[in-house]
Structure formats: structure tokens, C-alpha cells
Amino acid sequence: MTTTRTDRRRPGAAIAAAAVVLAALVAPTTPALAEDSPVNVALASGENAPSVDVSYVTSWNSARALNNGITGPTDDYTEMWGTWGAPDAPAQDTATYTWESPVTVSSSTLHLWQNHLTGDSGVMIPDAWHIEYLDDGEWSDVVAAEYPLPALDPDAPTSSQPPVSATFDEVTTTGLRLSLDRANVDGELRATSLIEWEVWGRSAPPEEPEPDDPGAFIDAEQVAIRTETGSAPALPDEVWVTQENGPLAYVPVVWDEIAPEQYGTAGSFEVSGDPDGYEGQAVTAEVHVADVLSDAVVAIDYTSALTTPGEPPVLPRTVRAHYEDQTISSTVLVEWGSVDEASYAEAGAFFDVAGAVTGYGPGAIATVFVVEPATQTTPVVSLSFDAAAPGSGWYTTAPTASISVEDAGSPISTVEYSLDGDTWHDYGEPFIVDAQGDVTVTARATDADGGVGEDARSIRIDTVAPETGIDVEIVDGTSALVTLSPSDAEPGSGVTRTVWSDGPDADPEGEGNNFFATYEDPFSVQLTEEPRYVHVQTQDAAGNLEAYQTVELPTLGGEEIALDVEANARCVAGRAVLAVSVTNSDDAAVRVELAAEYGERRLELRPGATGTRTFTIRNEDLPAGEVAVTAASGDRSHESTVAYDAHSCR
């Protein structure tokens, strides 16, 4: 599922974006797990539950079982994910968890299921497994010591296997992919099955949100102070801050009290400060304490500034200097060079300004970024659905969509939605997306000033089960050649698999029937003296299952009589008459009975002969209906119905 969203930046967001570029000079850190015990972050019932996607799942298994929290031994196929019958028997089966918000994880547990030595051995313990994590859009292997597998006891085999776990180096990600290498037995790759896939860790700490207060600062001076052991540090009376619309400005600051023991020994500590005019926001100062302070500067930190087109940049009065004794000071004065007005005339430009620092020959460098302030002048529209798409990526139940709107200062006039981009409907309450196939749902809001905000999401919906055409040809009265024609109505997800079974039981799930097999080519079923049934079911890529279709085959030697029947209405003297023609396409004479709402008729036909019987309606109008046809010849029979259309003689 893809998502397209409108630009929701408030004033100064472009400046904030440039600040992020500048902050790249500082190496990012990976959020650590909380000190308390990790939890299964894959649980479907969790607040940050992942979506599930699998390479294949059978019609009787469920991908949703992977993270439903039920881990106990089971032989209930609906309580496990399985891949038996996957087309082309792949070398690997895969399952993927995708989280909306990042998680920090370091271990995973599998609850495997198999039927080797307990069934037909179609599902076995995999040869190996491993996990990858999503890293900046690419899949990378986690660093794990080992991936253990359960050992099957041949003397006491079980289907539900004891759990196995792998511990790996901690990663923060929004996606994990599990790969199971299929067991290869005599050249055949055996399917795999999982009762549960657990992932242990924590939801990662959320990123700092963009400030809601347009007057809040988005960046502040990184204060650093040096002092000798036992001497109280002299913290600055002002610090610079950059507001959302910039530029850099100095404001008074009140620092927290510092206890003498904090600077009584060599080392470093931090102090929080309260900048004037910014309630709820704080700044921090690093205090470096050394027994003897060096005067030798070894490096000057890179400096940056932001401005908008036509506005002269404001550069800081001081820079951060690193000293030979590994202390840092942000109070080192700098004299910046002049700046040409043409340098900051247009948005998108950036340029360097050189600065002179006493006692440090290389001096300092500041890069100025010229950005266009982004302002929100249109409504902010957000489109959401009541549930995520299943692992297949297709909704099999039409989702319900909701729209939320925030104005940009002007009252909202209309809120609308469209499923095709052309036809728009007024939005009043959550609505069911009653479309099929690849659907783009678009929401838009218009305010009193004519500003229009939009949000759009592309999803896939298939709520219609596929259908299977069944053609049966009796061969020599001893066997039936069955040809299946599965189809999925457009614009559906497409047929993925058709299975069939035959046997003496009219119930598709009857124990007397053969196991279901995947349909590939027409198949032959031997007729018997007792009725035999063929059961058929098709699945589409979305996971929709056709209701079982069952065909009863004729008994051995009891091939159905071949008749061709047509029913037509005609007018005689202004009255409707129903005429039924029967052609005997069989090799033997037959006795035929016709039954309609208007009476019964009989006829006998030689091989190849055609006979017609009429039903007088005694009315000008003939409503649509059908005629029941029965025939007999020796121990063989025929039963069918033929429909006719309505007819008027007015």
C-alpha cells in the first residue's frame, strides 16, 4: 500500500529541514531498550502492531496466526501459517513484519510445526532460518550468533515443535523479514509451517516532534564552558536561538544552580538553562573541568546559519573551540568576513563565510543556507482506514475510511472524497470504500478563502471470491475426464490456486475422500457402481476462497443419456404457446417426459430423432420459466432443466 500526503509544514519548516542537514555532522545514536524486560512487539494486539506479509499461504492456513499470541501445541490448521502447495515450490518461504513506528529489537522466537513421521511429510522443519531488518530502505542481515532448530525425535515424533530463539545485535527498524530454507528430500523441497513468530524488544522512543508553537525555537547554541578544578564555571548570560522563521537571535538565560562538588574534580557535567521567552523549552551547557587548562586550540567546530531570501544572515558571536587538554569552549570570539548581498538573494543558495579567531591560524568557517519559509495556507487533510490490509496486501473486506481536517486559519467550507479522481462525494461520516481492484481514495477540504488541501492513499480491494467452471466428459462409460476453468472477476487480485478432490462422500471435507490436490491439467476419475463426487475450490491472491463446488459423477455403466433440449415461445392466433424441442443425440431410443407449469408432455425418440411438444398458455403473455426434462433408456437416465424467456403476443 502506498501513501501520498500533502505538505503539512508550518512556517519555518524549511529552516528546520536545513538544520537537520547541518546536524548531520553529529553521528546519530541508536535508541536503547528500556531497562525493564522486553516484550513481544509483533503481537497483533499491541499498540504498534505490525502488518504481516507472507510469500504464500494455503487456503486452510492463516498468515494472521503468526502474531495472534497463541503459541501452544496445535494441529488446527487455521492457527498456523503454512506453505504446502506453493506454486513452483520455492527454495525459501518468507514472512515480513512491518511496523508503523520504529521498534528496537534484539531476539526472535519461532514455534514451528511439521508432519514428518506424523503424516505425509509434506511439511518439515526447515534446513535453516535467518532474519533481516529494514535499513534505510534496504534489507540487511541482523548479526546473530546462531539460528537453532528443533531436533525431531524419530521414536516420539510430534507436530508442534518446542520454540527456538535467536539473539542478535540490537537494531532499530520498521521491518523484519524471516526466511525459512526448505528441507530438500530426494530433490523435493518440503513446505514449512509456523504456529507463531515472536519478536522481542521495545517500541523505539519517538522522534522529537516539530514544535506546535510557532514562536518556539528549533535550534539553540551548544554551550560549552571550561574551568579549573575548584573554580565555579562562568556560564554566559545569553544564548542564541533560531526560531521557526529565523534568524539567529540572542536571548537571556537563567541557569540551574551548580553544586561546588560538581566542579571539585576533573571531568565534565551538564547544566540546564531556561531561555527567556521560551516556556517549556530548555538549553544545555557542557562544563569541562581540568586541573590545568591548556591555551592551545586544536580545532574549531563547523558553524552554520540560516536566512531567507533578501535577509542578511546573522552569524554567532562566538564559536566552539577544542583545546589540547580535550576541553571545549563555546565562548571563543570570532570576527566574520563581509557577505555579498547577491549571495543570499535567492532561496536554495548556500555559501561559506570565513572567520578570524585569535590564536588559531586556520580560523573558522560558517555555511549559510538560504531557504524559503514554508507556510501552511491550505487545510491539512488526513485520510485513514479502520484496519490495515492483511498480509496479502489486499483488503478482502471493504475498509471504512475516515477523514480529519485542520484549518489553516480560514474556516472549512467543504470536505469531500473520491474513489476515481473525477466523482466527488460530500463527507459527513466514515464511509465504506465500495470499489474493487487498485483504488486511490482521495480526500480534500476547501476553506472559505478557496484554499484546498488533499490527502490520497492507494489501496487494493478484492472482496469477491473466484469461481471455477467444471466440465465433465464421460469416457467409455468407465471414467470421467474433468476440466476446470478457474476465473476471478475483474478487477480482482487474480487466481492463485485451484484444488480438487474426489471420493464417495458428498461432503467436501468427508474423511472418505482423497486429499485435495492442486489442479494443473484435466484429470480422470474412475467411475464406480456407487455415486462418486468431485469437489473443487479456487483461491485468489487476496485470500478469498470460493465456496466448495461439488459435482456428482454418474455410476459405472450409468452414463447419462445425451439429449439436446430447446424451449421457445411463439404466438398462435394472438395467444402465447410454449414449444419444447428434444433431439436424441444418444445411441439408443429414449422415453422423454417434459414438465412445465402448464402441464406434462411425453414422447419417444429413436437415436438422432427430434420431437416437439407444445403447451398452450391461453394468454397473450408468457412469463419466463423453465421446463423439467427426464428421460430413461434401459438402466440409464437423464435429468435436466431448460429455461425460456418471457414472451408477449400483444
BATORLUM-816635 format. One record per residue: y, x, z of N, C-alpha, C in turn. Coordinates in steps of 0.1 Angstrom, whole numbers, plus 5000, padded with zeros to 4 digits. Example, Ala and Ser with C-alpha at 12.3 -4.5 7.8 and 13.67 -1.06 7.14 Angstrom:
2
494351325078495551235078496751325078 497851285071498951375071500051295079 
This chain:
650
498850085000500050005000501250095000 502250064991503450144990504650064995 505650135000506750065006508050115000 508950024997510350064992511350005001 512250085006513250035016514650065011 515549985016516950015013517550125022 518650185018519350285026519950225038 519550255050520050195062520850285070 521450385065522150485072523550425077 523850465089525250425094526150535090 527450515093528450625089528050755095 528050855087527750995092526351035091 525450945086524050975085523851095075 524751105065524651215056524951345063 525851345072526151465080524951495089 524351395095523151425103522051485095 521951435082520951495073521151645071 522451675069522751825067522551905079 522751835091522551905104521051935105 520151855100518751875100518452005092 519052015081518852135072519152255080 520352255087520752365095519852395106 519352295112518452305124517052375120 516852375107515552435102515452585106 516552645110516552785114515752795127 515652685135514852695147513452645144 512452715148511052675145510652555153 510052445146509652325153508452355162 508352275172507252285181506352165180 505052175183504152065182504151995196 504351865196504351795209502951815216 503051835229501751855236501251725242 499951715244499351605251499851585265 499951455269500251435283499151495292 499551515304498651585313497451495317 497651365317496551275321495551275309 494451205312493251215303493651155290 493151205279493351155265492651015264 493150935254492550805251492050805237 491250705234490750685220491950625212 492650705204493750655197493350575184 492050575181491650505169491350355172 491350315185490950175188491850075180 491149975174491849875167492749785176 492449785189493149705198494349785204 494549915200495649995206496949955200 498049995207499349965202499750035189 499150155187499450225174498050235167 497450115165496150115159496250165144 495250245140495250295126494750195116 495150205104494450135093493150215090 492150145084490850205081490650195066 490250305060489850305046488550385045 487650335037486350405035485950415021 485150515018484750535004483950424998 483150355007482350245002481750175015 481550045014480849975025480049865018 478849845024477949745019478449605023 477849505016478349365019477849325033 476849385039476349335052476849425063 477549535060478149625070479649595071 480349665079481749635081482549765084 483549795077484449915080485249885093 485449765096486249735108485449765121 484149775119483349815131483549955136 484150045127484350185130485250195143 486150115145487050135156487250005164 486249925165486349805174486049825188 485649945192485449985206484049955211 483149905202481749875206480849995202 480350065212479650195209478150185213 477750085219476350075224475350065212 474050095215472950095205472949955199 472649945186472649815179471849825166 471249715162470749705149471349595141 472549545146473349445140474149515129 473849485116474449555105475949525105 476449415110477849385110478649465120 477949535129478549615140478549765136 478449795123478449935119478949945105 479450065101479850095088478650165081 478250115069477150175062477450195047 476750285040477050315026475850305017 474750235022473550225014473850145001 473450194990473750134977475050164970 475750264976476950304969476750354955 477550314946477350354932477350504930 476450554922476350694918475950784930 475550724942475050804953475850934955 477050924960477951044962477351144972 477751264971477251374980477951354994 479051284994479751265007480151125009 480151075021480750945024482050975033 483150905031484350935038484950815045 485550835056486350725063487650785067 488750715066490050765069490850675078 491450725089492350655098493750695094 494650595093496050625091496850555101 497750625108498550565119499950545114 500650445119502050425115502950535122 502550565135503350665142502350785145 502950905145502051025147501251015160 500051085159499251095171498951245173 498751285185498351425188496951425193 496051485186494551465188493951605189 492751605196492051735197490551725198 489951605197488551585197488151455190 486951445186486451325179484951305182 484551185183483151145187482551055177 481351075172480650995163479450925170 479250795167478050725171477250685158 476250765155475550755142474450655143 474050595132472850505131472050555119 470750535120469850575109468550495109 467750495098466450425099465350515094 465550645094464450735091463350735102 462150705098461050685107461050555115 462150475113462150345119462350235108 462350275096462550175085462150245071 462950215061462650265048463250405045 463950465055464550595054465750595044 466250475041467450475031468650525038 468750525051469950565058469450675068 470150795067469650905076470850975082 470551055092471551135099472151235088 473451255087473951335076473551485079 473651565068473351705070474451775077 475751725076476851785082478051695082 479051725091480251645090481451725094 482651685090483851765093485051665092 486151715098487351635099488551715093 489351635086490651695080491751605086 492951675086494151595091495251605080 496051505080497151495070498351585075 498651685067499651785070500651795059 501851735061502851735051502351685038 501651575038501151505026499851565020 499351675026498151735021497051735032 495751725028494651735037494351875041 494251905053493852035058492752025069 491852125069490752115079491252145093 490752065102491052105116490252225120 490652295130489952415134489052375146 487752365142486752315152485752425154 485252435167484252535170482952505163 482552375163481252335157481352175156 480452125147480251985145478751955147 478451925160477051895163476451775157 475151765155474451655150473351615160 473051475161471951435170470551485164 469651515173468351555169467351435170 466751405158465851285158464451325163 463951255173462651285179461551205170 460751285163459751215154458751135162 458551165175457551095183458150965189 459450965190460050845195461350815188 461350785175462550775167463350645171 464650655171465450545173466550535162 467050415161468050395150469450435155 469850385167471150425172471050555179 471850645174471750785179472750815191 472450915199473350945210474651005204 475750985211477051035205477151185204 477851235194478051375192479651395191 480151505197481551525197481951665192 483051675186483651795181485051815187 485351935193486651965198487352065189 488552035186489352125177490752155182 491352245175492752285179493652165177 494452135187495352025187496152015175 496251895169497151865157497851735160 499051735154499851615154499951565140 499551435137499351395123499451235123 499551185111499451045109498151005102 497251105099496051065092494951165095 493651105097492451185098491451135088 490751235082489651195073488351255077 487351165079485951215083485151215070 484451325068483451345057482051365063 481151285057479751295061478951345049 478351465050477551515039476151455039 475751385029474551315028473351405029 472251355035470951435035470351415021 469851535017469151535004467651545006 466951445002465451435004464851424990 464151534986463451534973464451494962 465651544962466551514952467351384953 467051304963467651174966468651194978 469951144975470951154986470851024994 470651045007470450925016471750885022 471950755023473150695028473350725042 474650705047474950725061475450605068 475450595081475950485088476550525101 477650455106478350485118478550355126 478250355139478550245147479950255152 480450375155481850395159482350535157 483550545153484250675151485450685161 485350765171486350775181487250895179 488450885182489451005181490151005194 490151125200490751135214492051215214 493051155220494351225221495351125226 496651145221497751065226498651035214 499350925215500450895206501551005208 501951065197502951175199504251125203 505051205211506351155215507251115203 507951005203508750965192509851055189 510251065177511451145173512651085179 513651165182514951115187515551025177 515850895181516450805171517850845168 518250805156519650815153520550735162 521550795168522350715178522850585173 522750485182523250355178524750345179 525350425188526750425190527450505179 528250445171528950525160529850635166 530250625179531050725185530350835192 528950825191528150925198528151055189 527951175196527851295188526451315183 526351385172525051405166524551555167 525551635171525251775174526251835184 525751935191526651995202526452145202 527352215208527352355210526152395218 525452495213524352555221524852665230 525352625242526052715251525052815257 525452945257524653045264525653135272 525353175284526253245293525453365299 526153485300525453605306526153625320 525353675329525853715342524953815349 525553895358524753985365524153925378 523053985382522353925394523353915406 523253795411524153765423525553715420 525953715407527253665403527153535397 527953435402527953305396528353305382 527653235373528053235359529353145357 530153195347531353125344531053035331 530852905334530552815323531852775316 531852745303533052705296533552565301 534852545300535452425303535352325292 535052365280534952285268533752325260 533252225253532152255243532552175230 532052225219532252155207531152055204 531551945198530551835194530951795180 529951745173530151685160529751535160 530751445158530451305157529851265144 529451135143528751095131529551115119 530851095120531651115108532451255108 532051335119532651465119534151465121 534851575120534351715120534051765134 533851895136533651955149534951945157 534751905170535851895179535451945193 536451995201536152045214536551935224 535651915234535851815245535651885258 536251835269536051885282534551855287 534051945295532651925300532651955315 531851875322531551895337530151935338 529952055344528552105346527952065359 526652055359525952035372526152155381 525952125394526052235404524952335402 525352465404524352575403524052635417 522852635421522552695434522552845433 523052915443523053065443521653125440 520653065445519353125443518853125428 519553045420519153035406519653165398 520753225403521153355397520953475406 520153455416519853565426518953665421 518153635410517253735405517353725389 516953835383516953845368516053735362 516553685351515753575344516653485337 516253355335517153265328516853125333 517753035332517652895336518652805328 518452675328519352585321520152505330 521352465326522252375333522652265324 522652145329523152025321524551995324 525251955313526651925314526951785308 528051725314528451585310529751605302 529651585288530851605280531751475281 533051495282533951385284533951295272 533851155275533851055264532551025258 531451085263530051055257529051015268 529250895273528450855284526950835278 526050885286524650875282524150995274 525051085270524651205262525051325271 524251425270524451545277524351675268 524851785273524751915267524052005276 523552115271522852215279523352355277 523352425288523752565288522552655292 522352765285521352865289522052965297 521553005309522153105317521253225318 521653345313520853465313521353555324 520453595333520753675345520053815343 520853925344520354055343520854145354 520154245358520554335368521754415363 521654455350522754525344522954475330 524154435326524454375313524754485303 524154475292524554565281525654515273 526454605267527554575258527254575244 525954615241525554635227525054505220 525854455210525454335203524454375192 523354315191522354345181522254245170 522754125173522654015162523653905166 524053835155524953725157524253605150 524153495157523453375152524253325140 523453265130524053205119524853075124 525953055118526852935122526952845110 527152715113527352615103528352515107 528852445097529852335099529752235088 530252115091530152005081531551955079 531751915067533051845064532851745053 533851665050533751575039534751615028 534651555016535551605005537051585009 537751705007539151705009539551735023 538651735032538951765046538651915050 539651985054539452125058538352135068 537452225067536352245077536952295090 536352255101536652305114535552395119 535852525121534752625125534852655140 533752685146533852705161534652835164 535152835176536052945181535153065184 533953045188533053155192531753145185 530953245186529653255180528653295191 527353285189526353325198525853465194 526053555204525653695202524453725210 523553805204522353855211522554005215 522254035227522554175232521254255233 521454385235520354475235519454445248 520054385258519254355270518554225269 518554165257517854035254518553915261 519853935264520653815269521453765257 521953645259522653575248523953515254 525053525246526353465250526853395238 527353265241527953185230529553195231 530053285239531453285242532153405234 531453465225532053575217532953525207 534253575208535253525199535053575185 535453495175535253525161536553485154 536953565144538053535135537553505121 537653385117537153345104538153365093 537653395081538453415070539053285064 539953295055540553185049539553105040 539852975038539052895030539852825018 539352845006540052784994539852634994 540952554992540752414992539752364981 539652434970538752394960537252394965 536952474975535652494980535052364986 535952284992535452154998536052034992 536352044979536851934971535851824968 534551864966533551764961532351764971 531851644972530551624980529451704973 528551754981527451834976527651984976 528852024977529152164977528852234990 528552364990528452435003528852585000 529352645010529952785008529952855021 529952985020529953075032531453115035 531653135048532953185053532553305062 533153425060532953545067533753545080 533253595091534053605103533953745109 534953795115535053925122534753915137 533953995142533553995156533854135162 534654145172534954275178533754345183 533554475179532354545184531054525176 531154445166529954415158530354425143 530054535137530454555123530054455113 528854405113528354315103529154175103 529754145115530454025116529553905117 530153785114529453655114529553585101 528653495099528753415086528553265090 529453185085529353035087529152975073 528152885072527952805060528552665062 529452625053530052495053529352395043 528952285048528352185039529352065037 529552035024530451925021529651795018 529751695026528851575025529751455023 529151355017529851225015529451135027 530351085035529851005046529150875041 528050845046527350725042527750615051 528050505045528450385053527650265049 527250185059526450065056527349955053 527449915041528349805037527549675033 526249685033525449575029524449535040 523949415041522949375051521749465051 521249485063519949565065518849465065 517949475056516849385054515549455058 514649385065513349445069512249335066 511249375058510149285055508849335061 508149245068506949295075505849185073 504549225075503449135074502749115087 502049005089501348985102500149065104 499649135094498549225096498549335085 497849445088497749555078496549515069 496549565057495449545048494249605053 493049555051491749615055491549745049 490449805052490149945047490049955032 489749845025489649845011491049855004 492149835012493449835007493849695001 492949595001493149464996493149365007 494149275007494049155016493149055011 492149015019491248915015491648775021 492548775030493148655034494648675032 495248575026496748585022497548615035 498248725034499148765046500348675048 500848675060502148605062503248705064 504348685056505448775056506548725064 507248815071508448785079509648865074 510848815075512048885071513048885083 513549005086514549015096515849075089 516949035094518249085087519249125098 519949235095521149265104522349275095 523449215099524649215091525349355092 526149375082526949505082528449475086 528649365093529949335097530449205091 529849155081530149035074529048935076 529348805079528248705082527248695070 526048675074524948655064525048515058 525048505044525148375037523848325034 522948405027521648365023520648475025 519348425028518248515029517148455020 516648535011515748485000514548584999 513448534992512348624989511848584975 511148684969510548664956509248734955 508248674948506948734946506848794932 507848764923507748814910508948884905 510048894914511248954910512248864902 511748744898512548654890512848524897 511848464903511948344910512248364925 513348314930513748334944513648204952 513148224965513048114974513848134986 514448034992515248045004514248075016 514648165024513748205036514248125048 513348055055513647995067512748025078 511448055075510448095084509448175077 508548245085507548335079506748255068 506348315058505748245046504448315042 503448245037502248295032502448345018 501948465016502048525002500948474994 501148364987500048294979500048344965 499848474963499748534950498448624950 498048664938496848744936497148864929 496348974931496449094924497449184930 498149274922499149364927500449284928 500949264940502049184943503249264949 504349244944505549304950506349194957 506449204970507249104977508649164980 509649094976510949144977511749044986 512449094995513349015004514849065002 515748975002517149015000518048925008 519148975013520148905021521448925015 522248825014523648835008524648785019 525648865021526648835031527848765025 528848725034529948655029530848735020 530748865021531548955012530848984999 529748924997528948954984528049074985 527949134997527049254998525649204998 524749274991523349244990522449354995 521649325005520649425010519249385006 518349475003516949434999515949525006 514749475007513549545011512449495003 511549584998510449544990509149614994 508049544993506749604996505749564985 504949654981503949634971502549624978 501849514977500549504984499549444973 498249444977497249394968496549284975 496349174968495749054974494649004965 493448974971492348914964491648824974 491848704973491248604983490148524976 489848554963488848474956487548554954 486448494958485148564956484748574942 484048674938483548684924482448584922 482048564909481048474905480048544896 478748494897477748554889477048454880 477148474867476348394857474848434857 473948334857472548364857471848304845 471148384837470448334826468948374828 468148264827466648284829465948254816 465148344811464348324799462848334803 462148234800460648234803459948294792 459148394795458448474785456948444787 456348384776454948364775454448274787 455348204793454848114804454348194816 454548324817454048404828455048484836 456248504830457248574836458648524833 459648554841460948514838461848644837 462548654826463548764824464948714828 465448774838466748724844467848824841 468848764835470048844831471248794839 471948884846473148844854474448884848 475448804849476748834844477848814854 478048914863479048904873480448914868 481348844874482748854870483648824881 484848874880485948854891487148804884 487548684888488748624881489948714882 490648724870491848804870492948724878 493848794884493948944886493248984899 491948994899491149024911491049174912 490249214923490049354926488949414917 488149334911487049374902485749384909 484649354902483349354907482949504910 482349524922481849654926480349654927 479649544930478249544932477649404931 476449394925475749274925474349304929 473849224939472449244944471649124941 470349144940469349034938468149054946 467448944948466148944955465348834949 464048844950463148734946462048714957 461448594957460348574966460048424967 459148384976458748244977459648164986 460648224993461448155002462748114996 463047974997464247924991465547974999 465348025011466448075019466648225014 467848255010468148395005467748495016 467848465029467648555039466248545045 465348465038464048445043463248575044 462348585054461648705056460548735045 460148625038459048645028459548705015 460948705013461448765001461448915001 461648964989461749114987463149154992 463249284995464549344999465549324987 466849314990467849304979467949434972 468049434959468249554951469549544943 470149654940471449654932471049624917 471749524912471549484898472149584888 471349634879471849724868471549674855 470249624852469849574840469049454842 468849374831467949254832466649284839 466149204847464849234854463849114852 462549144853461549054851460849014864 460548884866459948834878458648764873 457548794879456248734875456148594882 455748494874455648354878454348344886 454348254896453148224904452848074903 451748034909451347894909452247814919 452947884929453847824938455247854933 456247774937457647804932458147944937 458948004929459448134932460948134930 461748204938463148194938463848324935 464948324928465748444926467148414933 467548514942468748494949469748604945 470948574943471948664937473248654945 473948774946475248774953476048894948 477348874945478248974940479348994950 479749124951480849164959481949234951 483249204954484349274947484949384955 485849464949486349584956487149544968 487649424969488449384981487449354993 486249334990485249295000484849155000 485349074991484948934990483548914986 482848834992481448814989481248674983 480548664972480148544966479048474975 479148344976478048274983476748294976 475648304983474348334976474148224965 473748264954473248174943471748184942 471048074942469648064942469147984929 468148044922467547974911466047964913 465547844911464147824913463447844899 462447924899461747954887460647854885 460247824873459047734871457747804876 456747724879455547774883454747834871 453747904874452947964863452247864855 452447874842451947774832452747654832 453747644840454647524840455947544834 455947604823457247634816457947504813 459247494815460047374813460047344798 459947214796460047164782461347184776 461447234764462647264757463247144750 464347094755465046974749466447014747 467046954736468446964733469046824734 469946794743470546664745472046664743 472446554736473946534735474246394738 475346374745475846234748477246224742 477446114734478746094728479145944729 480345914730480845774729481345744715 481245614712481745564699482245424700 482945374691483345234691482645144681 482145034685481444934676482044804679 482744754669483344624670484344614682 485144724683486144724694485544754708 484244774709483644794722483144934722 483145004734482645134736481045134737 480445234730479045244730478745394734 477745414743477345544746476045574739 476045684731474845724723474345864728 473045864731472445994736471346034726 471546154720470546214711469746324717 468446314715467546414721466746474710 466746614710465946684700464846754707 463546734703462446804709462246944703 462747054710462547184705461247254710 460447174716459147224721458047224711 456947284714455847284705454847164707 455147074716454246964719455046834719 454346724717455046594719455446564733 456546494735457046474748457446324750 457446284762457946144766459246164774 460246104769461646124775462145994781 462746004793463445894799464945934801 465845834797467245854799467745754809 468545794819469045704829470545724830 471345614828472745614829473245504838 474445494841475045384849474745244842 474545254829474445124822472945084818 472045154824470645124822469745244819 468445214815467545324812466945304798 466645414792466045414778464845514778 463945484769462745564768462545594753 461945714750461545744736460445854737 459645864726458645964725458946044712 458846174713459246264702458246364699 457946374686457046484681457846614681 457046734681457746864680458746864669 460046904672461046914662461746784659 461346674664461946544661463146514669 464046434664465246394671465246234672 465646194684465746044686467046014693 467545894691468845854697468645714703 469245704715469245574722470745544726 471045414725472445374728472545284740 473645284747473945204758475245124755 475144994755476344914751477144884764 478344914763479244904775479844774777 480044704766480744574766482144574771 482744694769484144714774484844804764 486144794764486944874755487045024760 486845044772487045174778485645224784 485345354782484245414788484645534797 484545524810484945634818483945754817 484345874821483545984820482345974829 481246034826480046024834478946114830 477646094833476646174829475346094828 474346154820473046084818472046184824 471046124832469946204837468846194827 468246314824467246334814465946384821 464846314820463546364824462546354813 461646444813460646444802459346504807 458246464801456846514805456046544793 455146644794454246674784453046754790 451946684792450846744800451246764814 451046894819451446924833452846994833 453546984822454947044821455946934822 457146974826458246864828459546924824 460546834825461946874822462846784830 463846844836464846764843466246824840 467146744836468546794834469546674834 470746704833471846604831472746644820 473346554813474246584802475546494805 476646564804477946494807478546434795 479346334796480146284785481546254789 482446264780483846244783484246094782 485346064788485945934788486345894773 486245764770486545724756487145584756 488145564748488845434747488745384733 488545254732488545184718489745094717 490745114725491945024724492745064711 
